[in-house]
Amino acid sequence: MIMNVQKYKKLYQIEADAINYLNDEILEKFVLQGSKNWDLYLSEKDDNYYFDTLSNIEVIEFNTQENMLEYMKKVPKELFIDYSIENKIFYIVHYEKN
């Protein structure tokens, strides 16, 4: 079951190692950490570091990993970005379908 859908016009992606360098103000904009590549996803960026900018993004929260995996099968590969199973909270990050 889908618990929550959050849409972002822009979401910023950076390597996990950057967490040691980002200031607290930016870290407050943390959305999730991906399990596929451990990248961090934030709703704002710090101009002092390079972030990949992702546009028209949905972050979907699920109540179980099984529901998340079932939903992942339906997401076209070209829209899929990452997933997260950290802290027993299950998310998928993907581009919005047009």
N, C-alpha and C positions, 0 to 999 in steps of 0.2 A: 504494500500500500504506500502511495506517495503521501508523505507527511507535509512537505512544504516545497514550493517552487519559488526561487528567487531569480529575477531577471536583472541583468546588468547590460547597460549600453556599452560599457567598457569594464573589463576585468584585467588585472595586471598579473603577469606570471614572472617569477624569478626563481633561480636555483635555490635550493634549501640552505646552502652555505651562507647565503646573504643574510640570514636571520641574525648572524653575529655582528652585522654592520649597520642594519637598518635602525633608525631612531624609534623611540617609543610611540611617537605620534603616528608614524606609518604602521607600526606593528598593531596598533589599535584597529586598523582597517583590514586586518587579517580575516579572510573568509574561510579558507581550508587549506590543508596540505594534501596533495595528491599521493596516492599509493603507487601509481604506475611509475612515476619518475621522481617522487618526493618533492617536486616543485611546490612553491608557495603561491597562493592566489590571494590577491589583495584588491580591495575596491578603490584604492588610491595608490599612486606611485611616488617614489622619492626621486626627484630629478638628478640626484647625485649618482644614481646607479642605473644600469640598463635593465629595463623590464620589457618583456614581450607584451604587446597590447593586443588583447582579444576583444572583438566587438560582437555585440548581440549574442550574449551568453545566457544560458540557463544553468542554474545549479539546483539540482533536485535532490531532496532528502527523502530517504526511505526508512520504513520501520524495521526492515530485516534485510540481511545481505541477500537472501534468496530473491526477494522482490526486486532489489537493485539489479541482480544478475539477469533476471528475467526481462526487465526493462532494457538493459544494455543490449540485448539481442535485437531489439526493435529500432535502435538508434543507427542510422546509416553511418558506415565507417568514416565517411568524409566529414561528418558532423561531430563525431566523438573526439573529446580532448583528453579526459582523465576521469578517474574515479577515486574515492577515498573510503577506506574501511577503518580509519583510525578511531580509537576510543569508542568502538561499538556504535558509531554513527556512520551511516552509509549514504554516500553522495555520488552523483554523476555530474560531470561538467561537460556540456556540449553546446555547439552553436545552435541558435534557434532555427527551427525549420521555417522556411519562407512560405 
